[in-house]
Amino acid sequence: MRYSFTLLEFIVVVVTVGILAGTMIPNLSTDPLLDATLQVVRHLKYTQQLAMSDDRYDAEKPLWFKSMWRISFRSNNCYLISSNIDFNHNYDRTESAHDPSTQEYLYSNTNCEKERGDNSFMYLESYFGISDIQLNSSCGNNKMLAFDEQGRPHASLSKVDDLLKNICKISLYHQTRKSVITVQPQTGYVDFTIEDQ
């Protein structure tokens, strides 16, 4: 009768337990600024991808460019991703993008109050504790970035060729730190840094 484990059996058990523990332990990220920044970066890239795959160009409609996919930041520290299909000046829930994994709306109303079916990540203040969002003047004066069918960023939708001319910087503020998300003109390449204020 055998009462002990061999070294090989012991190693197999330890490796198996390590793999199971690594996959079962949830992500314990404790940096809400980094989480919010990564979320906005993902949504900027998703907006650009939507613009390239859902081409809004229509030579029959002179204002076709007003329906380009855009990411719009609200004054209450939330944002939405939408395409103004009906060419009016509001952002309707029905014109908003859907989160591809949850099918929730990537939408926030003007008061930044979550409604049923909205993705919680859109509410940067209530979900991540972001106290302010600022866009530099290169981003335009309406806290919005749009992307055309080639993925190029636009500073506004007042005319068809209002392309971003300089680096757009989106700053997210959380307590004593801030992140700066940069969007490059022409390519729409997105990068970020996190720094102390």
Backbone as a chain_set.jsonl record, in Angstrom:
{"seq": "MRYSFTLLEFIVVVVTVGILAGTMIPNLSTDPLLDATLQVVRHLKYTQQLAMSDDRYDAEKPLWFKSMWRISFRSNNCYLISSNIDFNHNYDRTESAHDPSTQEYLYSNTNCEKERGDNSFMYLESYFGISDIQLNSSCGNNKMLAFDEQGRPHASLSKVDDLLKNICKISLYHQTRKSVITVQPQTGYVDFTIEDQ", "coords": {"N": [[0.826, -1.174, 0.0], [0.481, 2.235, -0.789], [1.353, 5.371, 0.584], [2.149, 7.935, -0.001], [2.725, 10.854, -2.154], [4.099, 11.136, -5.41], [6.75, 13.177, -6.662], [6.165, 14.15, -9.202], [3.336, 13.895, -9.316], [2.666, 15.758, -7.356], [3.613, 18.166, -8.527], [1.968, 18.338, -10.805], [-0.539, 18.722, -9.576], [-0.126, 21.208, -8.264], [0.371, 22.925, -10.469], [-2.067, 22.694, -11.83], [-3.873, 23.737, -9.917], [-2.851, 26.342, -9.81], [-3.389, 27.284, -12.428], [-6.198, 27.14, -12.458], [-6.783, 28.958, -10.369], [-5.754, 31.321, -11.44], [-7.477, 31.788, -13.58], [-9.924, 32.022, -12.372], [-9.918, 34.062, -10.501], [-11.168, 37.305, -10.224], [-10.667, 40.308, -12.221], [-8.882, 42.58, -10.487], [-8.594, 45.374, -10.664], [-7.618, 48.482, -9.444], [-7.556, 51.066, -10.238], [-9.391, 53.532, -11.127], [-9.138, 55.686, -12.926], [-7.408, 54.75, -14.944], [-9.007, 52.637, -15.873], [-11.273, 54.06, -16.855], [-10.044, 55.602, -18.835], [-9.067, 53.631, -20.603], [-11.511, 52.615, -21.4], [-12.675, 54.812, -22.79], [-10.776, 55.076, -24.838], [-11.116, 52.594, -26.147], [-13.735, 53.002, -27.034], [-13.414, 55.206, -28.728], [-11.909, 54.027, -30.779], [-13.769, 52.115, -31.571], [-15.82, 53.745, -32.547], [-14.519, 54.854, -34.751], [-14.158, 52.506, -36.235], [-16.844, 51.807, -36.733], [-17.524, 53.947, -38.408], [-15.964, 53.423, -40.657], [-16.904, 50.942, -41.498], [-19.632, 51.304, -41.804], [-20.387, 53.055, -44.038], [-21.341, 56.328, -44.595], [-21.449, 57.984, -46.77], [-23.187, 59.644, -49.313], [-23.907, 60.673, -52.352], [-26.256, 61.723, -53.265], [-27.361, 63.125, -51.204], [-26.796, 66.239, -49.974], [-26.02, 66.924, -47.385], [-24.864, 64.687, -46.264], [-22.593, 64.213, -44.686], [-23.213, 65.012, -42.112], [-24.245, 62.834, -40.884], [-22.192, 61.218, -40.079], [-20.457, 58.811, -38.051], [-19.954, 59.506, -34.626], [-18.338, 60.438, -31.528], [-19.524, 61.853, -28.678], [-19.071, 64.109, -26.062], [-20.626, 64.888, -23.062], [-21.575, 67.659, -20.911], [-21.864, 66.844, -18.306], [-20.04, 64.865, -17.674], [-20.337, 62.43, -19.085], [-20.822, 60.362, -22.007], [-21.602, 59.602, -25.499], [-22.073, 57.431, -28.357], [-22.913, 57.941, -31.611], [-24.861, 58.246, -34.673], [-26.112, 60.66, -36.691], [-28.688, 60.062, -38.216], [-31.16, 61.098, -39.062], [-30.567, 63.72, -39.619], [-31.106, 65.866, -37.89], [-30.46, 68.039, -35.058], [-30.186, 66.69, -32.675], [-29.341, 63.934, -30.466], [-30.474, 60.874, -30.724], [-31.597, 57.986, -28.932], [-32.167, 55.857, -30.59], [-30.43, 56.27, -32.659], [-28.014, 55.615, -31.691], [-24.99, 53.74, -31.152], [-24.564, 50.216, -30.515], [-23.313, 48.234, -27.839], [-21.156, 45.735, -28.789], [-20.854, 43.338, -27.361], [-22.755, 43.244, -25.275], [-25.072, 44.312, -26.28], [-26.166, 46.609, -25.263], [-27.166, 50.075, -25.286], [-24.85, 52.521, -26.398], [-25.094, 55.086, -25.138], [-26.041, 58.208, -23.635], [-28.178, 60.336, -21.848], [-28.927, 63.919, -21.896], [-28.766, 64.755, -19.256], [-27.096, 62.994, -18.103], [-28.109, 60.73, -16.794], [-28.548, 57.426, -16.043], [-30.404, 55.213, -18.002], [-32.673, 52.496, -18.553], [-31.222, 49.912, -20.394], [-29.0, 51.322, -21.201], [-25.436, 51.451, -21.46], [-23.434, 51.164, -18.654], [-20.811, 52.092, -18.515], [-20.671, 54.433, -19.946], [-21.156, 56.528, -18.324], [-19.078, 58.33, -16.926], [-18.558, 59.776, -14.573], [-20.261, 58.761, -12.507], [-19.681, 56.013, -12.642], [-16.857, 55.684, -12.738], [-15.82, 57.782, -11.248], [-14.865, 60.092, -12.478], [-14.14, 63.462, -12.562], [-14.073, 65.579, -14.353], [-14.134, 66.346, -17.852], [-12.187, 67.407, -20.469], [-11.669, 68.859, -23.645], [-9.175, 69.842, -25.905], [-8.659, 72.861, -27.898], [-8.088, 72.063, -30.501], [-9.724, 69.939, -30.991], [-12.08, 70.981, -31.769], [-15.025, 72.997, -31.047], [-17.217, 71.779, -29.913], [-17.149, 69.541, -28.261], [-16.921, 66.982, -29.471], [-16.014, 64.295, -31.612], [-15.899, 63.227, -34.896], [-15.898, 60.598, -37.348], [-14.928, 59.826, -40.669], [-15.702, 57.867, -43.675], [-13.237, 56.848, -44.279], [-11.981, 56.649, -41.921], [-10.86, 58.932, -40.926], [-10.46, 61.554, -38.561], [-12.794, 64.151, -37.712], [-13.172, 67.548, -36.76], [-15.517, 68.938, -36.498], [-18.916, 68.949, -37.697], [-19.725, 70.848, -39.477], [-19.036, 71.329, -42.085], [-18.148, 69.4, -44.973], [-15.383, 68.927, -45.288], [-14.091, 69.369, -42.852], [-11.732, 68.406, -41.458], [-9.764, 67.078, -38.764], [-7.063, 69.033, -37.804], [-4.913, 69.354, -36.1], [-3.353, 67.685, -33.281], [-5.768, 66.21, -31.301], [-6.651, 66.503, -27.94], [-7.957, 64.798, -25.262], [-8.831, 65.183, -22.021], [-9.15, 63.469, -19.0], [-10.187, 63.8, -15.692], [-9.397, 62.766, -12.426], [-9.549, 62.865, -9.088], [-6.399, 63.662, -7.951], [-5.1, 63.229, -10.276], [-4.68, 62.965, -13.867], [-5.657, 61.819, -17.106], [-4.503, 61.897, -20.433], [-5.798, 61.628, -23.506], [-4.818, 61.182, -26.769], [-5.635, 62.015, -30.103], [-4.686, 61.499, -33.319], [-4.402, 63.634, -36.188], [-5.602, 62.984, -39.542], [-4.989, 60.07, -39.453], [-6.312, 59.169, -37.173], [-5.188, 57.79, -35.114], [-4.976, 56.591, -31.802], [-3.789, 57.303, -28.557], [-2.565, 57.324, -25.136], [-1.696, 58.976, -22.022], [-0.974, 58.939, -18.511], [-0.939, 61.129, -15.817], [0.248, 62.997, -12.937], [-1.419, 65.818, -11.508]], "CA": [[0.0, 0.0, 0.0], [1.275, 3.444, -0.943], [0.782, 6.476, 1.37], [2.759, 9.221, -0.336], [2.642, 11.336, -3.527], [5.386, 11.309, -6.078], [7.045, 14.578, -6.988], [5.447, 14.458, -10.43], [1.925, 14.103, -8.957], [2.597, 17.024, -6.622], [3.787, 19.266, -9.486], [0.751, 18.402, -11.623], [-1.593, 19.323, -8.753], [0.191, 22.622, -8.05], [0.17, 23.637, -11.731], [-3.507, 22.719, -12.083], [-4.469, 24.704, -8.983], [-2.414, 27.675, -10.249], [-4.138, 27.659, -13.628], [-7.586, 27.391, -12.055], [-6.84, 30.198, -9.581], [-5.508, 32.446, -12.343], [-8.641, 32.047, -14.425], [-11.132, 32.251, -11.58], [-9.819, 35.304, -9.735], [-11.595, 38.424, -11.08], [-9.745, 41.416, -12.418], [-8.969, 43.423, -9.3], [-8.038, 46.681, -10.98], [-7.991, 49.491, -8.451], [-7.256, 52.378, -10.795], [-10.539, 53.928, -11.94], [-8.723, 56.574, -14.018], [-6.92, 53.89, -16.021], [-10.165, 51.923, -16.429], [-12.071, 55.015, -17.636], [-9.248, 55.967, -20.004], [-9.093, 52.501, -21.534], [-12.867, 52.527, -21.948], [-12.837, 55.869, -23.796], [-9.909, 54.711, -25.972], [-11.814, 51.524, -26.882], [-14.907, 53.563, -27.704], [-12.935, 56.011, -29.861], [-11.556, 53.088, -31.853], [-15.009, 51.493, -32.034], [-16.499, 54.759, -33.354], [-13.792, 54.905, -36.024], [-14.468, 51.273, -36.958], [-18.214, 51.941, -37.223], [-17.526, 54.89, -39.534], [-15.375, 52.798, -41.845], [-17.705, 49.8, -41.958], [-20.986, 51.774, -42.095], [-20.106, 54.249, -44.837], [-22.497, 57.228, -44.698], [-21.36, 58.841, -47.947], [-24.3, 59.539, -50.252], [-23.825, 61.829, -53.257], [-27.615, 62.241, -53.466], [-27.714, 63.964, -50.062], [-25.705, 67.208, -49.797], [-25.6, 66.997, -45.979], [-24.562, 63.324, -45.831], [-21.52, 64.215, -43.691], [-23.768, 65.227, -40.772], [-24.621, 61.54, -40.314], [-21.0, 60.429, -39.755], [-20.394, 58.312, -36.676], [-19.254, 60.438, -33.744], [-18.346, 60.26, -30.081], [-19.853, 63.177, -28.144], [-18.926, 64.209, -24.617], [-21.611, 65.781, -22.452], [-21.001, 68.512, -19.867], [-21.968, 66.18, -16.995], [-19.053, 63.79, -17.603], [-20.74, 61.189, -19.725], [-20.666, 60.494, -23.455], [-22.364, 58.674, -26.31], [-21.615, 57.167, -29.716], [-24.129, 57.994, -32.417], [-24.848, 58.704, -36.058], [-27.313, 61.477, -36.827], [-29.289, 59.573, -39.45], [-32.274, 61.953, -39.502], [-29.991, 65.037, -39.916], [-31.458, 66.963, -36.995], [-29.329, 68.388, -34.195], [-30.191, 65.984, -31.402], [-28.802, 62.583, -30.476], [-31.523, 59.968, -30.278], [-31.183, 56.651, -28.507], [-32.274, 54.957, -31.746], [-29.291, 56.531, -33.542], [-26.798, 55.272, -30.951], [-24.365, 52.437, -31.387], [-24.779, 49.189, -29.498], [-22.138, 47.509, -27.388], [-21.23, 44.463, -29.499], [-20.895, 42.169, -26.475], [-23.946, 43.22, -24.407], [-26.174, 44.909, -27.036], [-26.674, 47.807, -24.593], [-26.928, 51.315, -26.027], [-23.711, 53.36, -26.026], [-25.874, 56.315, -25.128], [-26.324, 58.888, -22.365], [-29.041, 61.492, -22.09], [-28.262, 65.2, -21.606], [-28.56, 64.891, -17.808], [-26.202, 61.91, -17.687], [-28.82, 59.824, -15.893], [-28.638, 56.126, -16.707], [-31.725, 54.667, -18.272], [-32.669, 51.071, -18.856], [-30.65, 49.58, -21.697], [-27.761, 52.076, -21.435], [-24.208, 50.865, -20.954], [-22.993, 51.916, -17.466], [-19.49, 52.684, -18.724], [-20.803, 55.734, -20.584], [-21.324, 57.511, -17.243], [-17.732, 58.335, -16.357], [-18.541, 60.305, -13.204], [-20.885, 57.846, -11.545], [-19.094, 54.676, -12.676], [-15.41, 55.712, -12.511], [-15.425, 58.911, -10.413], [-14.216, 61.139, -13.281], [-14.726, 64.74, -12.14], [-14.147, 66.538, -15.452], [-13.642, 65.959, -19.178], [-11.872, 68.594, -21.254], [-11.095, 68.661, -24.967], [-8.462, 71.054, -26.302], [-9.282, 73.596, -29.007], [-7.888, 71.334, -31.759], [-10.833, 68.989, -31.147], [-13.285, 71.718, -32.15], [-15.631, 73.648, -29.892], [-18.481, 71.161, -29.533], [-16.893, 68.334, -27.466], [-17.313, 65.862, -30.294], [-15.138, 63.883, -32.703], [-16.581, 62.38, -35.871], [-14.984, 59.888, -38.242], [-15.515, 59.61, -41.992], [-15.651, 56.498, -44.197], [-11.83, 56.435, -44.344], [-11.474, 56.61, -40.557], [-10.204, 60.2, -40.582], [-11.241, 62.313, -37.575], [-13.291, 65.49, -38.047], [-13.352, 68.387, -35.583], [-16.928, 69.321, -36.426], [-19.692, 68.5, -38.851], [-20.305, 72.024, -40.118], [-18.804, 71.182, -43.525], [-17.672, 68.057, -45.292], [-13.929, 68.8, -45.209], [-13.608, 69.909, -41.582], [-10.872, 67.383, -40.858], [-8.906, 67.442, -37.637], [-5.805, 69.541, -38.355], [-3.872, 69.192, -35.082], [-3.633, 66.607, -32.332], [-6.872, 66.43, -30.361], [-6.347, 65.952, -26.615], [-9.11, 64.624, -24.383], [-8.309, 65.0, -20.664], [-10.061, 62.965, -17.976], [-9.653, 64.161, -14.375], [-9.845, 61.934, -11.308], [-8.839, 63.283, -7.877], [-5.202, 64.478, -8.206], [-4.453, 62.741, -11.494], [-5.44, 63.101, -15.111], [-5.165, 61.102, -18.279], [-4.626, 62.662, -21.668], [-5.97, 60.766, -24.666], [-4.507, 61.952, -27.969], [-6.133, 61.502, -31.377], [-3.868, 62.086, -34.367], [-5.103, 64.018, -37.419], [-5.48, 62.127, -40.722], [-5.091, 58.631, -39.22], [-7.175, 58.867, -36.041], [-4.468, 56.946, -34.154], [-5.296, 56.981, -30.425], [-2.824, 56.922, -27.534], [-2.87, 58.036, -23.895], [-0.744, 59.025, -20.911], [-1.575, 59.269, -17.217], [0.025, 61.969, -15.102], [-0.227, 63.739, -11.768], [-1.717, 67.222, -11.828]], "C": [[0.876, 1.246, 0.0], [0.588, 4.585, -0.212], [1.338, 7.836, 0.991], [2.551, 9.55, -1.818], [4.035, 11.377, -4.126], [5.562, 12.802, -6.384], [6.285, 15.006, -8.244], [3.962, 14.715, -10.146], [1.747, 15.442, -8.242], [2.702, 18.219, -7.569], [2.542, 19.427, -10.355], [-0.38, 19.066, -10.848], [-1.345, 20.82, -8.556], [-0.042, 23.434, -9.323], [-1.326, 23.753, -12.036], [-4.208, 23.73, -11.19], [-4.079, 26.126, -9.382], [-3.172, 28.16, -11.466], [-5.586, 27.976, -13.268], [-7.71, 28.697, -11.274], [-6.651, 31.419, -10.473], [-6.702, 32.784, -13.21], [-9.887, 32.399, -13.625], [-11.096, 33.549, -10.78], [-10.22, 36.463, -10.643], [-10.505, 39.477, -11.204], [-9.922, 42.393, -11.264], [-8.319, 44.781, -9.531], [-8.535, 47.711, -9.972], [-7.666, 50.894, -8.941], [-8.406, 52.817, -11.706], [-10.176, 54.875, -13.08], [-8.217, 55.755, -15.209], [-8.09, 53.156, -16.677], [-11.012, 52.837, -17.312], [-11.339, 55.389, -18.927], [-9.272, 54.856, -21.047], [-10.467, 52.347, -22.17], [-13.086, 53.577, -23.04], [-11.99, 55.564, -25.032], [-10.579, 53.623, -26.803], [-13.001, 52.082, -27.658], [-14.53, 54.507, -28.846], [-12.603, 55.106, -31.049], [-12.803, 52.417, -32.422], [-15.795, 52.47, -32.928], [-15.843, 54.859, -34.731], [-14.114, 53.664, -36.868], [-15.889, 51.308, -37.517], [-18.271, 52.843, -38.458], [-16.981, 54.246, -40.806], [-16.225, 51.646, -42.371], [-19.128, 50.201, -42.355], [-20.88, 53.111, -42.832], [-21.372, 55.084, -45.036], [-22.455, 58.124, -45.932], [-22.537, 58.563, -48.889], [-24.315, 60.801, -51.106], [-25.186, 62.461, -53.501], [-28.027, 63.215, -52.359], [-26.576, 64.942, -49.788], [-25.21, 67.306, -48.346], [-25.252, 65.614, -45.42], [-23.549, 63.285, -44.686], [-22.035, 64.443, -42.266], [-24.192, 63.921, -40.111], [-23.409, 60.662, -40.0], [-21.048, 59.97, -38.304], [-19.523, 59.24, -35.842], [-19.295, 59.96, -32.301], [-18.494, 61.655, -29.499], [-19.782, 63.15, -26.63], [-19.901, 65.242, -24.082], [-20.95, 66.552, -21.312], [-21.048, 67.862, -18.488], [-21.106, 64.932, -16.896], [-19.586, 62.421, -18.022], [-20.594, 61.396, -21.232], [-21.533, 59.476, -24.173], [-21.702, 58.502, -27.665], [-22.86, 57.099, -30.579], [-23.833, 58.396, -33.853], [-26.168, 59.419, -36.284], [-28.008, 61.175, -38.154], [-30.384, 60.503, -39.975], [-31.857, 63.408, -39.731], [-30.511, 66.179, -39.042], [-30.308, 67.16, -36.012], [-29.346, 67.687, -32.852], [-29.605, 64.589, -31.576], [-29.861, 61.661, -29.891], [-30.932, 58.631, -29.862], [-31.19, 55.696, -29.711], [-31.136, 55.15, -32.745], [-27.962, 56.165, -32.888], [-26.278, 53.902, -31.341], [-24.742, 51.484, -30.262], [-23.436, 48.587, -29.116], [-22.192, 46.126, -28.036], [-21.327, 43.24, -28.589], [-22.172, 42.098, -25.649], [-25.212, 43.694, -25.113], [-26.831, 46.087, -26.303], [-26.355, 49.025, -25.46], [-25.675, 52.01, -25.504], [-24.218, 54.802, -26.068], [-25.936, 56.878, -23.716], [-27.195, 60.096, -22.689], [-28.334, 62.77, -21.646], [-28.001, 65.408, -20.127], [-27.595, 63.857, -17.254], [-26.843, 61.028, -16.612], [-29.038, 58.513, -16.626], [-30.088, 55.694, -16.83], [-31.584, 53.191, -18.627], [-32.135, 50.839, -20.276], [-29.381, 50.336, -22.035], [-26.576, 51.319, -20.84], [-23.678, 51.743, -19.813], [-21.668, 52.635, -17.666], [-19.557, 54.078, -19.337], [-20.86, 56.871, -19.556], [-20.031, 57.563, -16.428], [-17.694, 58.841, -14.919], [-19.104, 59.283, -12.223], [-20.21, 56.472, -11.525], [-17.615, 54.674, -12.291], [-14.948, 56.845, -11.594], [-14.688, 60.001, -11.17], [-14.91, 62.466, -12.988], [-14.843, 65.754, -13.276], [-13.589, 65.909, -16.726], [-13.389, 67.246, -19.944], [-11.252, 68.195, -22.582], [-10.376, 69.945, -25.361], [-9.096, 71.663, -27.547], [-9.098, 72.9, -30.354], [-9.025, 70.359, -32.036], [-12.089, 69.67, -31.676], [-13.941, 72.278, -30.893], [-16.921, 72.979, -29.429], [-18.332, 69.834, -28.799], [-17.315, 67.066, -28.205], [-16.216, 65.571, -31.316], [-15.933, 62.956, -33.61], [-15.525, 61.716, -36.747], [-15.683, 59.656, -39.575], [-15.297, 58.165, -42.439], [-14.233, 55.965, -44.353], [-11.191, 56.371, -42.962], [-10.778, 57.877, -40.12], [-11.069, 60.975, -39.599], [-11.596, 63.718, -38.077], [-13.54, 66.255, -36.758], [-14.791, 68.853, -35.416], [-17.632, 68.766, -37.656], [-20.368, 69.676, -39.539], [-20.087, 72.017, -41.627], [-18.091, 69.854, -43.761], [-16.167, 67.883, -45.095], [-13.337, 69.384, -43.924], [-12.803, 68.849, -40.822], [-10.088, 67.945, -39.675], [-7.547, 67.851, -38.198], [-4.63, 69.373, -37.401], [-4.284, 68.074, -34.139], [-4.754, 67.032, -31.381], [-6.506, 65.763, -29.043], [-7.611, 65.961, -25.768], [-8.562, 64.311, -22.992], [-9.425, 64.545, -19.732], [-9.42, 63.227, -16.617], [-10.274, 63.279, -13.297], [-8.962, 62.271, -10.106], [-7.615, 64.125, -8.239], [-4.466, 64.052, -9.474], [-5.322, 63.017, -12.709], [-4.83, 62.198, -16.168], [-5.389, 61.998, -19.483], [-4.652, 61.668, -22.829], [-5.714, 61.63, -25.897], [-5.055, 61.231, -29.201], [-5.381, 62.247, -32.473], [-4.721, 62.499, -35.567], [-4.766, 63.029, -38.545], [-5.689, 60.638, -40.435], [-6.097, 58.271, -38.133], [-6.513, 57.953, -35.023], [-4.684, 57.493, -32.742], [-4.231, 56.442, -29.485], [-3.184, 57.676, -26.25], [-1.679, 58.019, -22.94], [-1.531, 59.33, -19.647], [-0.531, 60.014, -16.42], [-0.61, 62.578, -13.872], [-0.445, 65.178, -12.166], [-0.75, 68.141, -11.117]], "O": [[1.887, 1.306, 0.7], [-0.621, 4.768, -0.354], [0.998, 8.823, 1.644], [2.248, 8.675, -2.629], [5.021, 11.621, -3.431], [4.601, 13.571, -6.358], [5.811, 16.14, -8.314], [3.392, 15.663, -10.685], [0.786, 16.167, -8.499], [1.953, 19.186, -7.424], [2.111, 20.552, -10.609], [-1.108, 19.888, -11.405], [-2.277, 21.616, -8.674], [-0.601, 24.529, -9.256], [-1.79, 24.813, -12.457], [-5.048, 24.497, -11.66], [-4.91, 27.03, -9.297], [-3.559, 29.327, -11.531], [-6.136, 28.977, -13.728], [-8.647, 29.463, -11.498], [-7.313, 32.438, -10.28], [-6.917, 33.95, -13.54], [-10.81, 33.016, -14.157], [-12.147, 34.078, -10.419], [-9.666, 36.597, -11.734], [-9.562, 39.53, -10.414], [-10.998, 42.965, -11.09], [-7.577, 45.273, -8.68], [-9.73, 47.794, -9.689], [-7.516, 51.813, -8.135], [-8.407, 52.521, -12.901], [-10.848, 54.867, -14.11], [-8.565, 56.044, -16.354], [-8.154, 53.065, -17.903], [-11.426, 52.435, -18.4], [-11.956, 55.48, -19.989], [-9.473, 55.115, -22.233], [-10.576, 51.99, -23.343], [-13.625, 53.261, -24.1], [-12.444, 55.773, -26.157], [-10.611, 53.713, -28.031], [-13.247, 51.688, -28.798], [-15.259, 54.595, -29.833], [-12.978, 55.397, -32.185], [-12.883, 52.178, -33.627], [-16.365, 52.066, -33.942], [-16.53, 54.939, -35.749], [-14.318, 53.769, -38.077], [-16.117, 50.885, -38.65], [-18.972, 52.546, -39.425], [-17.482, 54.499, -41.902], [-16.255, 51.406, -43.578], [-19.762, 49.514, -43.156], [-21.245, 54.159, -42.299], [-22.36, 54.595, -45.584], [-23.35, 58.948, -46.117], [-22.839, 57.415, -49.214], [-24.694, 61.873, -50.633], [-25.262, 63.622, -53.904], [-28.93, 64.031, -52.549], [-25.488, 64.514, -49.404], [-24.079, 67.735, -48.117], [-25.343, 65.403, -44.211], [-23.635, 62.422, -43.812], [-21.346, 64.096, -41.306], [-24.469, 63.895, -38.912], [-23.572, 59.482, -39.687], [-21.605, 60.649, -37.441], [-18.478, 59.702, -36.3], [-20.167, 59.185, -31.907], [-17.69, 62.541, -29.788], [-20.361, 62.273, -25.988], [-19.982, 66.353, -24.604], [-19.9, 66.153, -20.808], [-20.331, 68.295, -17.586], [-21.41, 64.032, -16.113], [-19.312, 61.403, -17.387], [-20.275, 62.498, -21.676], [-22.125, 58.596, -23.548], [-20.876, 59.318, -28.075], [-23.761, 56.301, -30.319], [-22.73, 58.821, -34.197], [-27.233, 58.833, -36.087], [-27.916, 61.956, -39.101], [-30.524, 60.68, -41.185], [-32.712, 64.249, -40.01], [-30.374, 67.344, -39.414], [-29.277, 66.499, -36.136], [-28.58, 68.061, -31.963], [-29.401, 64.124, -32.697], [-30.106, 61.677, -28.685], [-29.899, 58.203, -30.377], [-30.321, 54.833, -29.83], [-30.903, 54.285, -33.589], [-26.901, 56.383, -33.474], [-27.022, 53.032, -31.795], [-25.185, 51.905, -29.193], [-22.541, 48.447, -29.949], [-23.175, 45.407, -27.854], [-21.837, 42.203, -29.012], [-22.639, 41.0, -25.346], [-26.313, 43.499, -24.598], [-27.923, 46.517, -26.675], [-25.414, 49.016, -26.254], [-25.465, 52.077, -24.293], [-23.821, 55.606, -26.912], [-25.891, 56.139, -22.732], [-26.972, 60.789, -23.682], [-27.245, 62.703, -21.076], [-27.1, 66.166, -19.767], [-27.311, 63.852, -16.057], [-26.191, 60.635, -15.645], [-29.638, 58.486, -17.7], [-30.878, 55.8, -15.892], [-30.497, 52.716, -18.957], [-32.555, 51.498, -21.226], [-28.739, 50.041, -23.042], [-26.715, 50.629, -19.83], [-23.496, 52.946, -19.999], [-21.428, 53.676, -17.054], [-18.587, 54.831, -19.251], [-20.638, 58.034, -19.893], [-19.911, 56.924, -15.383], [-16.875, 58.376, -14.127], [-18.47, 58.981, -11.212], [-20.176, 55.829, -10.475], [-17.161, 53.767, -11.594], [-13.783, 56.864, -11.197], [-13.948, 60.77, -10.557], [-16.125, 62.582, -13.147], [-15.631, 66.695, -13.178], [-12.698, 65.06, -16.685], [-14.282, 68.086, -20.056], [-10.409, 67.3, -22.639], [-10.917, 71.034, -25.168], [-9.965, 71.055, -28.173], [-9.89, 73.131, -31.268], [-9.264, 69.993, -33.187], [-13.065, 68.994, -31.999], [-13.451, 72.05, -29.787], [-17.653, 73.559, -28.627], [-19.294, 69.07, -28.719], [-17.976, 66.193, -27.643], [-15.569, 66.488, -31.823], [-16.566, 62.01, -33.14], [-14.403, 62.208, -36.872], [-16.87, 59.332, -39.619], [-14.776, 57.343, -41.684], [-14.04, 54.764, -44.538], [-10.003, 56.075, -42.838], [-10.164, 57.907, -39.054], [-12.285, 61.051, -39.776], [-10.811, 64.372, -38.764], [-14.05, 65.701, -35.785], [-15.227, 69.132, -34.299], [-17.002, 68.186, -38.541], [-21.447, 69.532, -40.114], [-20.859, 72.624, -42.369], [-17.508, 69.273, -42.846], [-15.721, 66.784, -44.764], [-12.195, 69.843, -43.924], [-13.146, 68.456, -39.707], [-9.797, 69.14, -39.612], [-6.945, 67.11, -38.975], [-3.484, 69.262, -37.837], [-5.411, 67.581, -34.188], [-4.682, 68.083, -30.744], [-6.101, 64.601, -29.021], [-8.249, 66.998, -25.585], [-7.903, 63.289, -22.801], [-10.497, 65.147, -19.679], [-8.248, 62.915, -16.411], [-11.486, 63.071, -13.253], [-7.764, 61.99, -10.113], [-7.778, 65.214, -8.79], [-3.334, 64.475, -9.711], [-6.522, 63.268, -12.601], [-3.646, 61.863, -16.124], [-6.352, 62.762, -19.535], [-3.675, 60.968, -23.098], [-6.323, 62.688, -26.052], [-4.953, 60.011, -29.325], [-5.433, 63.474, -32.549], [-5.662, 61.792, -35.926], [-3.756, 62.328, -38.485], [-6.494, 59.999, -41.113], [-6.676, 57.185, -38.163], [-7.191, 57.397, -34.159], [-4.589, 58.698, -32.511], [-3.818, 55.287, -29.588], [-4.024, 58.575, -26.28], [-0.788, 57.175, -23.035], [-2.617, 59.907, -19.702], [0.624, 59.594, -16.348], [-1.833, 62.67, -13.764], [0.242, 65.707, -13.04], [-0.838, 69.36, -11.26]]}, "num_chains": 1, "name": "protein.A"}
